[in-house]
Amino acid sequence: MIELHTLLHDDPPWEDVVFFFKDGEFYKEHFFVAAIKKHLLTEEQRKKLFDLNLSIEECLNGQHTFDQEAAVNTIFTEWNKKLGFHYFGS
């Protein structure tokens, strides 16, 4: 398995990225968020979060309103689809 440093600072093969999300250890939330930004977050999703005035951290920690929940769930579904397994959301 690749190291966290490789995940965050290099361009590992997608299979290694997926494996790290399945079995790796992010240690701290800011490393987890950095990996999401680098490998999962699209520009469209970034704009949506900006429009909703939400951070990735707020989404991950459930700190969003009921009105924002559908958008957050959609983003989580897209990330899960990209990874090929259920990781985000309930």
N, CA, C and O atoms as a GROMACS GRO file, in nm:
protein
  360
    1MET      N    1   0.085  -0.118   0.000
    1MET     CA    2   0.000   0.000   0.000
    1MET      C    3   0.089   0.124   0.000
    1MET      O    4   0.198   0.124   0.057
    2ILE      N    5   0.040   0.229  -0.064
    2ILE     CA    6   0.114   0.354  -0.067
    2ILE      C    7   0.109   0.422   0.070
    2ILE      O    8   0.021   0.394   0.152
    3GLU      N    9   0.203   0.508   0.092
    3GLU     CA   10   0.208   0.586   0.216
    3GLU      C   11   0.118   0.709   0.202
    3GLU      O   12   0.087   0.753   0.092
    4LEU      N   13   0.076   0.764   0.315
    4LEU     CA   14  -0.007   0.884   0.316
    4LEU      C   15   0.061   0.998   0.241
    4LEU      O   16  -0.004   1.070   0.166
    5HIS      N   17   0.190   1.014   0.260
    5HIS     CA   18   0.265   1.120   0.192
    5HIS      C   19   0.252   1.105   0.040
    5HIS      O   20   0.233   1.204  -0.030
    6THR      N   21   0.263   0.984  -0.009
    6THR     CA   22   0.249   0.958  -0.152
    6THR      C   23   0.109   0.993  -0.199
    6THR      O   24   0.092   1.054  -0.305
    7LEU      N   25   0.008   0.955  -0.122
    7LEU     CA   26  -0.131   0.985  -0.157
    7LEU      C   27  -0.153   1.135  -0.170
    7LEU      O   28  -0.222   1.180  -0.262
    8LEU      N   29  -0.095   1.211  -0.079
    8LEU     CA   30  -0.120   1.355  -0.075
    8LEU      C   31  -0.031   1.438  -0.166
    8LEU      O   32  -0.070   1.546  -0.209
    9HIS      N   33   0.089   1.389  -0.197
    9HIS     CA   34   0.186   1.474  -0.267
    9HIS      C   35   0.230   1.422  -0.403
    9HIS      O   36   0.295   1.495  -0.477
   10ASP      N   37   0.196   1.300  -0.436
   10ASP     CA   38   0.233   1.243  -0.565
   10ASP      C   39   0.106   1.213  -0.643
   10ASP      O   40  -0.004   1.249  -0.601
   11ASP      N   41   0.121   1.148  -0.754
   11ASP     CA   42   0.007   1.107  -0.836
   11ASP      C   43   0.007   0.956  -0.850
   11ASP      O   44   0.042   0.902  -0.955
   12PRO      N   45  -0.034   0.887  -0.743
   12PRO     CA   46  -0.035   0.741  -0.747
   12PRO      C   47  -0.143   0.690  -0.842
   12PRO      O   48  -0.237   0.763  -0.874
   13PRO      N   49  -0.131   0.565  -0.887
   13PRO     CA   50  -0.236   0.506  -0.970
   13PRO      C   51  -0.369   0.506  -0.894
   13PRO      O   52  -0.372   0.495  -0.771
   14TRP      N   53  -0.478   0.519  -0.969
   14TRP     CA   54  -0.610   0.526  -0.906
   14TRP      C   55  -0.637   0.406  -0.817
   14TRP      O   56  -0.699   0.422  -0.712
   15GLU      N   57  -0.594   0.288  -0.856
   15GLU     CA   58  -0.615   0.169  -0.775
   15GLU      C   59  -0.551   0.184  -0.637
   15GLU      O   60  -0.607   0.137  -0.538
   16ASP      N   61  -0.437   0.248  -0.630
   16ASP     CA   62  -0.370   0.271  -0.502
   16ASP      C   63  -0.447   0.373  -0.417
   16ASP      O   64  -0.454   0.360  -0.295
   17VAL      N   65  -0.504   0.473  -0.483
   17VAL     CA   66  -0.586   0.572  -0.412
   17VAL      C   67  -0.706   0.503  -0.349
   17VAL      O   68  -0.736   0.523  -0.231
   18VAL      N   69  -0.775   0.421  -0.428
   18VAL     CA   70  -0.894   0.349  -0.378
   18VAL      C   71  -0.854   0.259  -0.262
   18VAL      O   72  -0.924   0.255  -0.161
   19PHE      N   73  -0.745   0.186  -0.277
   19PHE     CA   74  -0.701   0.096  -0.171
   19PHE      C   75  -0.670   0.172  -0.043
   19PHE      O   76  -0.700   0.125   0.066
   20PHE      N   77  -0.610   0.290  -0.057
   20PHE     CA   78  -0.580   0.370   0.062
   20PHE      C   79  -0.709   0.413   0.132
   20PHE      O   80  -0.717   0.406   0.254
   21PHE      N   81  -0.809   0.457   0.056
   21PHE     CA   82  -0.936   0.495   0.117
   21PHE      C   83  -1.000   0.374   0.187
   21PHE      O   84  -1.066   0.390   0.289
   22LYS      N   85  -0.980   0.255   0.133
   22LYS     CA   86  -1.037   0.134   0.195
   22LYS      C   87  -0.963   0.096   0.322
   22LYS      O   88  -1.025   0.065   0.424
   23ASP      N   89  -0.831   0.097   0.316
   23ASP     CA   90  -0.753   0.037   0.424
   23ASP      C   91  -0.649   0.127   0.489
   23ASP      O   92  -0.582   0.086   0.584
   24GLY      N   93  -0.633   0.248   0.439
   24GLY     CA   94  -0.529   0.336   0.491
   24GLY      C   95  -0.571   0.410   0.617
   24GLY      O   96  -0.688   0.406   0.657
   25GLU      N   97  -0.476   0.475   0.676
   25GLU     CA   98  -0.500   0.553   0.798
   25GLU      C   99  -0.466   0.699   0.769
   25GLU      O  100  -0.352   0.732   0.736
   26PHE      N  101  -0.566   0.786   0.781
   26PHE     CA  102  -0.545   0.928   0.755
   26PHE      C  103  -0.489   1.002   0.877
   26PHE      O  104  -0.435   1.112   0.863
   27TYR      N  105  -0.501   0.945   0.995
   27TYR     CA  106  -0.448   0.997   1.120
   27TYR      C  107  -0.519   1.122   1.171
   27TYR      O  108  -0.560   1.126   1.286
   28LYS      N  109  -0.534   1.222   1.088
   28LYS     CA  110  -0.600   1.347   1.129
   28LYS      C  111  -0.692   1.394   1.018
   28LYS      O  112  -0.672   1.363   0.901
   29GLU      N  113  -0.795   1.469   1.059
   29GLU     CA  114  -0.896   1.513   0.963
   29GLU      C  115  -0.837   1.596   0.849
   29GLU      O  116  -0.882   1.585   0.736
   30HIS      N  117  -0.737   1.678   0.879
   30HIS     CA  118  -0.685   1.764   0.771
   30HIS      C  119  -0.615   1.683   0.662
   30HIS      O  120  -0.612   1.726   0.546
   31PHE      N  121  -0.560   1.567   0.696
   31PHE     CA  122  -0.503   1.480   0.592
   31PHE      C  123  -0.615   1.417   0.509
   31PHE      O  124  -0.603   1.406   0.387
   32PHE      N  125  -0.722   1.377   0.575
   32PHE     CA  126  -0.838   1.320   0.509
   32PHE      C  127  -0.898   1.422   0.412
   32PHE      O  128  -0.929   1.388   0.297
   33VAL      N  129  -0.915   1.544   0.456
   33VAL     CA  130  -0.971   1.650   0.372
   33VAL      C  131  -0.879   1.678   0.254
   33VAL      O  132  -0.926   1.698   0.142
   34ALA      N  133  -0.750   1.680   0.277
   34ALA     CA  134  -0.654   1.703   0.168
   34ALA      C  135  -0.665   1.593   0.062
   34ALA      O  136  -0.657   1.621  -0.058
   35ALA      N  137  -0.683   1.469   0.105
   35ALA     CA  138  -0.698   1.358   0.010
   35ALA      C  139  -0.828   1.371  -0.069
   35ALA      O  140  -0.830   1.343  -0.189
   36ILE      N  141  -0.934   1.412  -0.003
   36ILE     CA  142  -1.061   1.434  -0.072
   36ILE      C  143  -1.045   1.543  -0.177
   36ILE      O  144  -1.088   1.527  -0.291
   37LYS      N  145  -0.983   1.654  -0.138
   37LYS     CA  146  -0.964   1.764  -0.232
   37LYS      C  147  -0.882   1.721  -0.353
   37LYS      O  148  -0.913   1.759  -0.466
   38LYS      N  149  -0.779   1.643  -0.329
   38LYS     CA  150  -0.690   1.603  -0.438
   38LYS      C  151  -0.751   1.497  -0.528
   38LYS      O  152  -0.734   1.502  -0.650
   39HIS      N  153  -0.822   1.400  -0.471
   39HIS     CA  154  -0.863   1.284  -0.550
   39HIS      C  155  -1.012   1.270  -0.578
   39HIS      O  156  -1.050   1.199  -0.670
   40LEU      N  157  -1.097   1.336  -0.501
   40LEU     CA  158  -1.241   1.314  -0.517
   40LEU      C  159  -1.320   1.439  -0.556
   40LEU      O  160  -1.412   1.431  -0.638
   41LEU      N  161  -1.286   1.552  -0.501
   41LEU     CA  162  -1.366   1.672  -0.519
   41LEU      C  163  -1.351   1.727  -0.661
   41LEU      O  164  -1.240   1.752  -0.708
   42THR      N  165  -1.465   1.744  -0.728
   42THR     CA  166  -1.464   1.804  -0.861
   42THR      C  167  -1.483   1.955  -0.849
   42THR      O  168  -1.520   2.006  -0.743
   43GLU      N  169  -1.456   2.024  -0.957
   43GLU     CA  170  -1.475   2.169  -0.958
   43GLU      C  171  -1.623   2.203  -0.937
   43GLU      O  172  -1.655   2.298  -0.866
   44GLU      N  173  -1.711   2.126  -0.997
   44GLU     CA  174  -1.855   2.148  -0.978
   44GLU      C  175  -1.895   2.131  -0.832
   44GLU      O  176  -1.973   2.210  -0.779
   45GLN      N  177  -1.842   2.029  -0.768
   45GLN     CA  178  -1.871   2.007  -0.625
   45GLN      C  179  -1.813   2.118  -0.540
   45GLN      O  180  -1.876   2.162  -0.444
   46ARG      N  181  -1.696   2.164  -0.574
   46ARG     CA  182  -1.631   2.274  -0.501
   46ARG      C  183  -1.720   2.399  -0.508
   46ARG      O  184  -1.740   2.468  -0.408
   47LYS      N  185  -1.772   2.427  -0.626
   47LYS     CA  186  -1.860   2.542  -0.644
   47LYS      C  187  -1.990   2.524  -0.565
   47LYS      O  188  -2.039   2.619  -0.504
   48LYS      N  189  -2.044   2.403  -0.567
   48LYS     CA  190  -2.168   2.376  -0.492
   48LYS      C  191  -2.145   2.400  -0.344
   48LYS      O  192  -2.228   2.465  -0.279
   49LEU      N  193  -2.035   2.350  -0.289
   49LEU     CA  194  -2.006   2.372  -0.147
   49LEU      C  195  -1.989   2.521  -0.118
   49LEU      O  196  -2.034   2.570  -0.014
   50PHE      N  197  -1.923   2.592  -0.209
   50PHE     CA  198  -1.906   2.736  -0.190
   50PHE      C  199  -2.042   2.805  -0.188
   50PHE      O  200  -2.068   2.888  -0.102
   51ASP      N  201  -2.128   2.769  -0.283
   51ASP     CA  202  -2.262   2.830  -0.289
   51ASP      C  203  -2.344   2.800  -0.164
   51ASP      O  204  -2.426   2.882  -0.122
   52LEU      N  205  -2.322   2.683  -0.106
   52LEU     CA  206  -2.394   2.644   0.016
   52LEU      C  207  -2.325   2.696   0.142
   52LEU      O  208  -2.377   2.681   0.253
   53ASN      N  209  -2.209   2.758   0.124
   53ASN     CA  210  -2.129   2.807   0.237
   53ASN      C  211  -2.094   2.693   0.332
   53ASN      O  212  -2.105   2.705   0.454
   54LEU      N  213  -2.051   2.582   0.273
   54LEU     CA  214  -2.012   2.463   0.351
   54LEU      C  215  -1.869   2.424   0.320
   54LEU      O  216  -1.822   2.439   0.208
   55SER      N  217  -1.800   2.375   0.421
   55SER     CA  218  -1.668   2.318   0.401
   55SER      C  219  -1.679   2.166   0.395
   55SER      O  220  -1.781   2.108   0.433
   56ILE      N  221  -1.576   2.104   0.346
   56ILE     CA  222  -1.573   1.958   0.346
   56ILE      C  223  -1.584   1.906   0.489
   56ILE      O  224  -1.654   1.808   0.515
   57GLU      N  225  -1.515   1.971   0.581
   57GLU     CA  226  -1.518   1.930   0.721
   57GLU      C  227  -1.660   1.933   0.776
   57GLU      O  228  -1.702   1.841   0.846
   58GLU      N  229  -1.734   2.038   0.744
   58GLU     CA  230  -1.873   2.047   0.791
   58GLU      C  231  -1.959   1.935   0.732
   58GLU      O  232  -2.045   1.880   0.801
   59CYS      N  233  -1.935   1.903   0.608
   59CYS     CA  234  -2.009   1.792   0.546
   59CYS      C  235  -1.977   1.660   0.615
   59CYS      O  236  -2.067   1.584   0.649
   60LEU      N  237  -1.849   1.634   0.637
   60LEU     CA  238  -1.807   1.509   0.699
   60LEU      C  239  -1.859   1.495   0.841
   60LEU      O  240  -1.889   1.384   0.887
   61ASN      N  241  -1.871   1.606   0.910
   61ASN     CA  242  -1.913   1.604   1.050
   61ASN      C  243  -2.063   1.627   1.068
   61ASN      O  244  -2.110   1.644   1.181
   62GLY      N  245  -2.137   1.628   0.958
   62GLY     CA  246  -2.282   1.646   0.967
   62GLY      C  247  -2.325   1.783   1.013
   62GLY      O  248  -2.435   1.799   1.066
   63GLN      N  249  -2.241   1.882   0.993
   63GLN     CA  250  -2.271   2.018   1.037
   63GLN      C  251  -2.331   2.098   0.922
   63GLN      O  252  -2.275   2.199   0.878
   64HIS      N  253  -2.444   2.051   0.876
   64HIS     CA  254  -2.516   2.120   0.770
   64HIS      C  255  -2.664   2.119   0.804
   64HIS      O  256  -2.710   2.041   0.886
   65THR      N  257  -2.735   2.207   0.739
   65THR     CA  258  -2.878   2.217   0.767
   65THR      C  259  -2.955   2.112   0.689
   65THR      O  260  -2.902   2.048   0.599
   66PHE      N  261  -3.079   2.096   0.726
   66PHE     CA  262  -3.167   2.003   0.655
   66PHE      C  263  -3.177   2.043   0.508
   66PHE      O  264  -3.183   1.956   0.421
   67ASP      N  265  -3.180   2.172   0.480
   67ASP     CA  266  -3.190   2.221   0.342
   67ASP      C  267  -3.065   2.189   0.260
   67ASP      O  268  -3.073   2.179   0.138
   68GLN      N  269  -2.952   2.174   0.326
   68GLN     CA  270  -2.826   2.145   0.258
   68GLN      C  271  -2.802   1.995   0.244
   68GLN      O  272  -2.713   1.952   0.170
   69GLU      N  273  -2.879   1.916   0.316
   69GLU     CA  274  -2.853   1.772   0.324
   69GLU      C  275  -2.858   1.701   0.190
   69GLU      O  276  -2.774   1.614   0.164
   70ALA      N  277  -2.952   1.734   0.106
   70ALA     CA  278  -2.964   1.667  -0.024
   70ALA      C  279  -2.838   1.689  -0.108
   70ALA      O  280  -2.788   1.596  -0.173
   71ALA      N  281  -2.786   1.812  -0.108
   71ALA     CA  282  -2.665   1.841  -0.185
   71ALA      C  283  -2.545   1.765  -0.129
   71ALA      O  284  -2.465   1.712  -0.206
   72VAL      N  285  -2.533   1.760   0.002
   72VAL     CA  286  -2.423   1.687   0.066
   72VAL      C  287  -2.434   1.538   0.032
   72VAL      O  288  -2.334   1.475  -0.002
   73ASN      N  289  -2.553   1.483   0.041
   73ASN     CA  290  -2.572   1.341   0.009
   73ASN      C  291  -2.539   1.312  -0.137
   73ASN      O  292  -2.483   1.207  -0.168
   74THR      N  293  -2.572   1.404  -0.225
   74THR     CA  294  -2.538   1.386  -0.366
   74THR      C  295  -2.387   1.382  -0.386
   74THR      O  296  -2.337   1.297  -0.459
   75ILE      N  297  -2.316   1.472  -0.322
   75ILE     CA  298  -2.170   1.473  -0.332
   75ILE      C  299  -2.113   1.344  -0.275
   75ILE      O  300  -2.024   1.284  -0.336
   76PHE      N  301  -2.161   1.301  -0.159
   76PHE     CA  302  -2.114   1.176  -0.100
   76PHE      C  303  -2.139   1.058  -0.194
   76PHE      O  304  -2.053   0.971  -0.209
   77THR      N  305  -2.256   1.055  -0.257
   77THR     CA  306  -2.288   0.948  -0.351
   77THR      C  307  -2.191   0.948  -0.469
   77THR      O  308  -2.146   0.843  -0.514
   78GLU      N  309  -2.159   1.066  -0.518
   78GLU     CA  310  -2.064   1.077  -0.630
   78GLU      C  311  -1.926   1.030  -0.588
   78GLU      O  312  -1.858   0.961  -0.665
   79TRP      N  313  -1.883   1.065  -0.466
   79TRP     CA  314  -1.752   1.018  -0.418
   79TRP      C  315  -1.752   0.866  -0.402
   79TRP      O  316  -1.655   0.800  -0.439
   80ASN      N  317  -1.859   0.811  -0.348
   80ASN     CA  318  -1.868   0.666  -0.332
   80ASN      C  319  -1.863   0.597  -0.467
   80ASN      O  320  -1.795   0.496  -0.483
   81LYS      N  321  -1.934   0.652  -0.563
   81LYS     CA  322  -1.934   0.593  -0.698
   81LYS      C  323  -1.794   0.597  -0.758
   81LYS      O  324  -1.749   0.500  -0.818
   82LYS      N  325  -1.727   0.709  -0.741
   82LYS     CA  326  -1.591   0.722  -0.794
   82LYS      C  327  -1.496   0.621  -0.729
   82LYS      O  328  -1.412   0.562  -0.797
   83LEU      N  329  -1.512   0.600  -0.598
   83LEU     CA  330  -1.427   0.503  -0.528
   83LEU      C  331  -1.465   0.358  -0.558
   83LEU      O  332  -1.381   0.268  -0.553
   84GLY      N  333  -1.593   0.338  -0.591
   84GLY     CA  334  -1.638   0.203  -0.621
   84GLY      C  335  -1.686   0.126  -0.500
   84GLY      O  336  -1.706   0.005  -0.507
   85PHE      N  337  -1.703   0.193  -0.388
   85PHE     CA  338  -1.757   0.130  -0.267
   85PHE      C  339  -1.815   0.239  -0.177
   85PHE      O  340  -1.784   0.358  -0.194
   86HIS      N  341  -1.899   0.199  -0.083
   86HIS     CA  342  -1.963   0.294   0.008
   86HIS      C  343  -1.866   0.331   0.120
   86HIS      O  344  -1.824   0.246   0.199
   87TYR      N  345  -1.834   0.459   0.126
   87TYR     CA  346  -1.742   0.510   0.228
   87TYR      C  347  -1.802   0.631   0.299
   87TYR      O  348  -1.787   0.647   0.420
   88PHE      N  349  -1.870   0.716   0.223
   88PHE     CA  350  -1.923   0.842   0.274
   88PHE      C  351  -2.074   0.832   0.294
   88PHE      O  352  -2.144   0.768   0.216
   89GLY      N  353  -2.122   0.896   0.401
   89GLY     CA  354  -2.264   0.901   0.428
   89GLY      C  355  -2.311   0.777   0.502
   89GLY      O  356  -2.236   0.684   0.531
   90SER      N  357  -2.442   0.782   0.531
   90SER     CA  358  -2.497   0.669   0.607
   90SER      C  359  -2.559   0.565   0.517
   90SER      O  360  -2.610   0.464   0.566
   0.00000   0.00000   0.00000
